[in-house]
Amino acid sequence: MNKTSVWRLFLMISIVFALSLIFLYREMTDISRPFPAPGKELLQGSDTRPLYYFGVVSRFPPTLIYQGYQPIMDYLSQNTPYRFALKLSTSYRQTVEQLVHGKVVAAFLGSFIFAREMQTKNLRCILRPLSAKNKPFLRAVIVTQTSSHIHSVKDLAGRKIALPSPLSFSANWFLYRALARNGLKRSQLDSVRFFAHHHTVIYEILKGHFDAGVVKDRVAQEFLNRGIRMVARSAPIPSSPLVVSLKSPKEIVQAVKTALLKIDLSKEHYRRLVRHWDAEFAHGFALAENDDYRILLPLVKAAGTK
């Protein structure tokens, strides 16, 4: 094979690889297509138990949410007197409204938006997920490409920054804590853009559209040593709560708590069970109270109402 043929082959392989990446990105982030009807299999057959819905803030693309969260619904359907399925939303606010108006009996909210809304909307957290270290905490992480010359928060001056939802802890920690504590102002950045999902932030950095971004640690861990490295991280905060409202039936809330708290990862049965759950919930749950999230109220105040 001569040099010309080799270069043509190399070019073709490169084009195919690039197109594959574009296709994967669109598939993962496309929210325009109909979402698979959650719990559809539960609606068929002779199971006539009442069906209830869980909300999920739009922190991840719908495909990833369905893959990681629907198995939790299936587990609850098998271990309580009720059937459960997901009801997705297109924003953090919409999930809160679903909960307040009784369209869902519980919701996986973000820590920041829960702290922001818990009093005015009469919300109550019941559980929060444990980390791999068996602690009910999470962190926000500033990330950049492995080859980037960014090594500290101060290096972000004049850079393009990608952030998740304006109602996420990650975005607000960066804008109202990380910058100030490192002597920077938002005006000193080249630009800031918000994206609907944490994974989209990562993809935008990998494509070179942004110099750095901020995501929750669970997402950052997925991409470490895959073109992404960590620049800085927040102090630990209470992990994303499972929340109910005044409209949530007490008997259902208790059944959910009992089923999720009995997960014991010292037993092989449960270790197999959680392998298909979203990584954030694959280590079990701990009891939670609203007071746990008061630590975030100063950040909520700093961010103001948006």
N, C-alpha and C positions, 0 to 999 in steps of 0.2 A: 504494500500500500504506500503510494507516494505521499509527500507532505501535503499536497492540495487535498487529497482524499481524507487525510487525518484531520485537517482543519475543518473540512466540511462535516465530518462525523462529530467532532467536538462541538461545532456550532449547533448542529441539530440536537445533540444531547442537552446542551445548555438551554436551548429554546424550550424543549419539552419540560425540563426541570422548572424553568421560570413559569411556564403556563400552569404546571401542576401546583406550584405555590399560590398563584393567583386564584386558581379554582378552589383550593383548600381554604384560602382566606375568605373568599366570597361565601362558600358553603357554611363556614363557621360563624360568620357575622350577618348573614342575610336574615332579616326579620320580616321580609315582605311575603314570604311564602306561607301558606297555611301551616300552622304548627300541628304536629301529631296530636290527635285527641287524647289527652292524658286520661289514663284509667279506662280507656275504651273497652279493654278486655274485661274490666270489672262490671261493665254495664250489660254484658251478654250473659247468657246462661240462666241458671235458676237462682242466683244470689239476689235476694230481694232486700238485703239490709240497706239502711239509709246511706246515701252517698254524701260526703262532705268534702270541701275543698280547702287546700292549703295555698296561700299566696307566696310568691317569691319575688323579692326586688330584682330588677333587671340588671344584676351585676355581671352576668355572663350571657353569651349568646343562647338563644332558645334551645339549640341542639344540645349544648353542654349541660344546660339546666335539666333538660329531660333525662339525659343519660345519668346524671349524678343524683338527682332528687327523686325521680319516679320510683327507684328501688326502695326509698324510705317510705313512700306512700304504700307500696306493695307490702312491706314489712308491717306497717301499722294496720293494714287491712286484714292481714293474717293473724294479728295478735291482739285485736280489739273486737268489740261487737259491731264495728262500723266499717264502711268502705271509704277510702280516701283517694283523691286525685289532685293534680296540680291545676291551678288557675294562674296563668302567667300574666304579666303586665308589661307595659312599654316604658314605665318609669318607676322610680322609687315612690313618688307621691301616689301613683295609681294603686300600688299595693297597700299603702296605708288606708286609702279610701275604701278599697275592697274590704278591709278588716273592719273599719269603722261602721260601714253600712251592712255588715253581716253577710257579705257575699262569700267570704271565706271564714272558717272557724279559727284559723291560726295562720301565721305568716312568718317566713324567715326574713327578718328585716336586717338592715345594716345597723351597726352600733350607733353611728352618728345620728341617723334619722330617727332612731328610736329615742335617744336622749332628747332630741329636739321636739318630738311629738308626744312623748309619753304622758305628760300632764294634761295638756290641752285636749288630747284625743281620748283620754281615759284608757290608755293601753297598759297592758301588764305582761312583763316577760316571765316565762315559766322555766325555760332551760337555756343553756348556752353550751356550745360544743367545746370539747376538750382538744388540746393540741397534741402533737406527737409526744410531748413531754408531760402529758397528763395534766396540763394547766388550762383553765378556761380563758385564755388570752389570745390576742392577735397583734400584729404590728403592720404599719404601712411601710413600704420599702421603695426607695428611689432607685431606679435601675437605668442602665445604659447599655450600649453595645460593648461586647468584650474588648473590642479594639479602640474604644473611645478614649480620648485624653481627659475625660471628666473623672476626677477622683475624689471630689468633695462637693458639698453643697455650694460653696463659694465659686466653684468652677462653672456653675450654671448661669452666671451672668452672661447676657447676650445670646443665650441658647433658646431653642424651641422646645417647649415642654408639653407632653401629652398627659392628660389627667382623665380619670374615670368620672362618674356622675358628680355634679356640683353638690349633691347631697350625700356623697360617700365620705367616710372618715379619711380615707387616703388623700382625697383632693383638699379637704379643709385643713388637715394637719400640715400639708405642704404649704398652702397659701398663707395660713395664719400662725404657724408655729415654726416650721423648718426654715423658711426664708428669714423671718425676723431674728431668729436665734443665731443666724449666720451673717447678719449684717446686710441682708439683701432686701430689696423691695420688688414687688411684682413688675413695676415699671422698668426695672433693670434687666428683665428677661426680654429676649427677642419677641416671644409670643407664647401664649398659653391657649390650648384648645382642649375642650372636654369631649370625651367619647362615651358612648352608651355602656360599653363593657370593659372590664379590666383586661381581658384578653386582647381586645382591639388596641389598647395602649401598647401592649407588647409587640403586636404585629407592626404597628406604625413605627416603632423604634427599629425593629429588625429590617424594615424596608428602607430605613434611612430618612424617613420623612420628618422625624423628630430626634433631637439629640438625647433626650432623657424622658422619663415618665415616672409615675408613681402608681403602684398597685398594692393590693394586700399581699401579705407574705405567702399565703397559700398559692397564689398565682406565680409570684416570683420564683418560688421553689421549683415549679414545673420547668422553668427555662434557664435556670442556672447551669452553666457548662453547655448551653445550647445557643450560644451567641449573645447571652445576656449575663451581666454581672451586677452586683449590688454596690451602690455608692453610699447609702446611709439608710437608717431605719428609725422609726419612732420608738418611743417607750411602749411597753405593752399596755393594751387597753382591754376591757372586757370583750370577749368574742361576740360575734353576731348573734343576737338573741332570737329565740323562738317566742313569738308574741301572740297574745290573745286580746280580745276586747270584751266590753261589757255584754256584747251580744253572743259571745261564745258559750254554749251550754256547758255547765260545770262538769257534768258526767263525761262529756267528750274530752274536755281538758284533762281530767284526771286519768282517763284511759290512755291518752297520748303520753302523759308524763310517766305513768307506770311502765308502759311498753318500752319507751326509750331509755329510761333509767335502769332497766334490768339488763341492758347490754353489758356483757362482761367479757372483755377481750382476753382474759386468762383462759377462756374456753374456746376450743377450736371451732365449734359451731358458730360462734359470733364473729370470730376472725374471718371465716369464710364469708359470712353474711355481709360484712361491711366492705369487702374488697371492691364491690361495684358501686359503692356510695361515693358521692363527692368527697374529695380528700378532706374537706373541712369538717365533715361529720364522721369520718372513719375511725375516730378514737373514742367515740361515746359522748355522753352528755353529763352536765352537772346542773344542779338546781340553780336558779337565778332569781334575783329580785331587782326591782326598779332602782333601789338605792345603789346597786352595783354600778350603775351608769351615770350617777351624778358627777363622777370624776370628769365627764365630758362636757358638763354644762358651761365651764369657762370658754371652751372652744366654740360651743354653740353660740354663746354671747358674742365672741369675737367675730364669728362669721356673719352674724346678723340674720335677717330674714331674706330669703331669695325666692 
